[in-house]
Amino acid sequence: MKPFRKGDGERSGLFTRRALLLGGAQAALMSALAGRLYQLQVLETERFATLADENRINLRLLPPSRGLIFDRTGQPLAVNRNNFRAMATSDRGRGADVLVDRLDQIFGLGEAERTRLLRDLRRSRNAQPVVVRENLAWEEVARLEFNAPDLPGVFIDLGQSRDYPEGELMSHIVGYTGRVSDEDLSGRDDPVLQLATMRFGKKGVERSLEDDLRGRAGAVQVEVNAVGRVVRELDRTEGQPGSNALLTIDLDLQRLAAEKIREHQSGSLVLLDIVTGDILAMVSTPGFDPSTFARGITQTEWRDLLDNPERPLHNKAIGGVYPPGSTYKMVTALAALEAKVIDPWTRLPCVGFLELGNIRFHCWLKSGHGSTNVVEAIAASCDCFFYEAARRAGVDRISDMATRLGFGKLSDLGLPGESSGNQPTRTWKQEKIGKAWQHGDTFNLGIGQGFMTSTPLQLAVMTARIANGGYEVQPNLLLAKSTPREELVPPSPRDTPTAPSLRLDPKHLALIRDGMNQVVNSSLGTANALRVRDPALAFAGKTGTAQVKRITEREREMGVTQASLPWHLRHHALFVCYGPVEKPRYACAVIIEHGMAGGATAGPIGRDILVETMKRDPSRRTDRFRKMASR
Amino acid sequence: MSVALDAPAPVGFAEKIWRINWGLVLVLTAIAGIGVLALYSAAGGRFEPWAARHAVRYGAAFSLMLVVALIHPKVWLALAWPIYIVSLLLLIAVDVIGKIGMGAQRWLVIGPLQIQPSEIAKVAVILVLARYYHGLRKEQAAQFLYTLPPLALIVVVVGLVMVQPDLGTAMMVLLAGGAILFVAGVRLWMFLVAGVAAIASLPIAWTFMHEYQRKRVFTFLDPDRDPLGAGYHITQSKIAIGSGGLFGKGFLKGTQSSLNFLPEKQTDFIFTTFVEEWGMFGACVLLGLFALVLVWGFSIAFRSQHHFGRLLALGVTAMMFLYVFINIAMVMGLLPVVGVPLPLVSNGGTAMVSVMFACGLLIGVNVYRDAQLPRTR
């Protein structure tokens, strides 16, 4: 028996009565829910089923218009063009096979396209349309409209696609756009990237400025029927077009440089304003046609581009690594001068070689240069002088100087495919090769060979920093960008560097520049043939040859010369230069792959471009700028 | 006192475990299982981001429930007031911080913890009311004067929750509190007066309501007047439920929720997601499981030998009923959209913890159904 407790019996009795009442109310209300379910799911189910199928309200994103890209004079490099494209929706891939079969009959899709389309249709969520084909011709549009009754879920959409008026000429700088990949999505939660029609920068400025160029999506609320056709538009918010960009490139100089470089099989060039760091021209040949990417590249075209030994997709101006060869001698000289292990009067002997233990390090001039000081050594490119200067300065000081001048690290450009080259140090060799640094390594480094590699951009930056009096200018591709609706204008020209000083002794820099001046303008110089007599256009430079294959003594005796070697084994030809000599403003670096001798192949190109640049003076003249047509 | 004589033999640990309502535990787990299923479907056939976490959360809350169930009711009797005071302070804290922040503020962040004080307050009000009426005789409970303190206890919490603003929770606290007052023996005329007063004060409440809350009421009264704005949720939810029919569209085959026509499909509208795919059949199974929980709750309340246990069990049961009824009625267009989750099915941590804690209290009442609890201290 339950124990009886005073007072509790009454309480419990009342509780039970009222609780039962409450329970009854709850039961009634739960039954009401069941009744409502019956009403919705049994009595009215057909009406709701129809509503679910036919009356779907959907929010669709409107892709923003991508920002345009211009050169510094306002000439268009990347624009948008209207594009009629066929789009398709299917309900989670239902009936996708039939649909794709019919589309195949109309367009002749091909196996790869069919597979892609089927996959896209099955993957598409929220009934978002997928792209069947872009850039439809008028007759294709007509054929599609004619067959519309047989193609539920297919419609024509007016979109925009990217057009590159300069084609191959600007291919490496401007780059191209492509479908958004999973990798592109990481770290970006912009919902517009989920759109099938959205394009994402893959290479060049299209990539590095992607977040500026993209703009913000608008949205439209539409009522769509069961097959995804828009029944009516309910609400619309306009997006914001992407920013337009003005590049530092001077299209005319770029064109001229490309013409010169194209005379050779493969090469690259970088032309810099040494005060601002603006890249006025950047050429890498061969290039590619970006419109193949805009219209959708085929598998074969892609294979061909990848398999080409001249690597057309590769921007050699920033991604090609070469031993700098003799163009590195300025670094060695500056390191030795700054370390005070040589001075302007130090004269070092050259008998055609220098011995280290029992190994001979040869000078390129077999007969030797006799005794030279630093200026003469640069002018004549005497190897022995720099072996000794490098030995005295040591690898640590040389590497340090090279790093200050821009070697061994990436620039701030943010372009895909850039390489940092390799500026070797003791620790680098220990870690990567597993051997201690040798004296011989220092000798090789002193003349820019061995482990040392650099890119044409780095060579141009080094030249610029020497020519501008030791300011740490950074290469720069973006002159101005506009927030939408604002007008795009280039900034006013400036004549003094704003970059921090490298704190190098101006006397030492003057010596180096004197040496580079004599390379071209003295009879001793290795590039005296390139001399320009007009003092306003006089320039200074340095030749270089980067070894690809060492010709052994035996081969030499057998009469093997550079010209007799197959193309891919010949030396690279290098030339760096700046001008005018009196008041330097522009610097240029040229590399002709397997061009054999720096002075003979790369030199004339560097001279022609530099002289033309000095004549036009694009950094000071902005009157050539044409305002963009208002949109 | 004859307490010592009446005292039953102390209950051993094995007996306590035996007394846990394992059938009820099974039903709760089945409901949570349906939650995992529905959340898996709401995420488009993926365990991330909701279903997997839901299962893990249930596991943790499950242990919490068992621990709570094994704690002697005298502890809760002693802790009822402190818990109530703390939950009041937390509510005030969240309101103050909410003033600084923008819009509705329901969360309090303490280190790594994010707590929703209104969820704690629901349980706290039930505990403190059960504690209060446990200490009253029948005649006292019936007197008007003795009804004022519990009314104040309810009104303070309701007021603090209203200003957040969280209409759903406020309504639940008010109704659950009212249910306890009702079964505790408050005179019926007082309920009538309260009801009349409530209707009379509606215009005043109207002026205090936020714009969006007014919109919801309008929408409830006429969902078609703004099919794209405020009425959108309800219209779409009804379409989803209705198009499900008798047996539903099949697992992972719901079109409405997968097409994102349903807002909040993982939280307040999870019932819609589930019912679209499983139809009336699935809905009845789920409703049946909840009904079983309620029946169990009542039977525990009836079997309790102490008044505290009875009131506690009934309070918890009432709260459970209100959760289920308000949520399901809301998604079917029978009540305005107020933002009440479906317990153990909706995605969300705090509601899960507070529901399982409450279930722990309920089971605890059964485990210690013959405990000796003195009416006064």
Chai-1 contact restraints between the chains, C-beta under 6 A:
chainA,res_idxA,chainB,res_idxB,connection_type,confidence,min_distance_angstrom,max_distance_angstrom,comment,restraint_id
A,P3,B,D6,contact,1.0,0.0,6.0,A-B,restraint_1
A,G7,B,R137,contact,1.0,0.0,6.0,A-B,restraint_2
A,E10,B,K138,contact,1.0,0.0,6.0,A-B,restraint_3
A,R11,B,K138,contact,1.0,0.0,6.0,A-B,restraint_4
A,R11,B,H307,contact,1.0,0.0,6.0,A-B,restraint_5
A,L14,B,G185,contact,1.0,0.0,6.0,A-B,restraint_6
A,F15,B,V183,contact,1.0,0.0,6.0,A-B,restraint_7
A,F15,B,R310,contact,1.0,0.0,6.0,A-B,restraint_8
A,R18,B,F182,contact,1.0,0.0,6.0,A-B,restraint_9
A,R18,B,V183,contact,1.0,0.0,6.0,A-B,restraint_10
A,A19,B,V183,contact,1.0,0.0,6.0,A-B,restraint_11
A,A19,B,L314,contact,1.0,0.0,6.0,A-B,restraint_12
A,L22,B,A179,contact,1.0,0.0,6.0,A-B,restraint_13
A,G23,B,F298,contact,1.0,0.0,6.0,A-B,restraint_14
A,Q26,B,F321,contact,1.0,0.0,6.0,A-B,restraint_15
A,L29,B,F325,contact,1.0,0.0,6.0,A-B,restraint_16
A,M30,B,A291,contact,1.0,0.0,6.0,A-B,restraint_17
A,L33,B,I328,contact,1.0,0.0,6.0,A-B,restraint_18
A,R36,B,M332,contact,1.0,0.0,6.0,A-B,restraint_19
A,R36,B,L334,contact,1.0,0.0,6.0,A-B,restraint_20
A,L37,B,M280,contact,1.0,0.0,6.0,A-B,restraint_21
A,L37,B,A283,contact,1.0,0.0,6.0,A-B,restraint_22
A,L40,B,I241,contact,1.0,0.0,6.0,A-B,restraint_23
A,L40,B,G242,contact,1.0,0.0,6.0,A-B,restraint_24
A,Q41,B,G244,contact,1.0,0.0,6.0,A-B,restraint_25
A,Q41,B,G245,contact,1.0,0.0,6.0,A-B,restraint_26
A,Q41,B,M280,contact,1.0,0.0,6.0,A-B,restraint_27
A,E44,B,G242,contact,1.0,0.0,6.0,A-B,restraint_28
A,T45,B,G242,contact,1.0,0.0,6.0,A-B,restraint_29
A,T45,B,G245,contact,1.0,0.0,6.0,A-B,restraint_30
A,F48,B,I239,contact,1.0,0.0,6.0,A-B,restraint_31
A,F48,B,G242,contact,1.0,0.0,6.0,A-B,restraint_32
A,F48,B,S243,contact,1.0,0.0,6.0,A-B,restraint_33
A,A49,B,S243,contact,1.0,0.0,6.0,A-B,restraint_34
A,L51,B,I239,contact,1.0,0.0,6.0,A-B,restraint_35
A,A52,B,I239,contact,1.0,0.0,6.0,A-B,restraint_36
A,A52,B,S243,contact,1.0,0.0,6.0,A-B,restraint_37
A,A52,B,T255,contact,1.0,0.0,6.0,A-B,restraint_38
A,A52,B,Q256,contact,1.0,0.0,6.0,A-B,restraint_39
A,N126,B,L259,contact,1.0,0.0,6.0,A-B,restraint_40
A,N126,B,N260,contact,1.0,0.0,6.0,A-B,restraint_41
A,L234,B,L228,contact,1.0,0.0,6.0,A-B,restraint_42
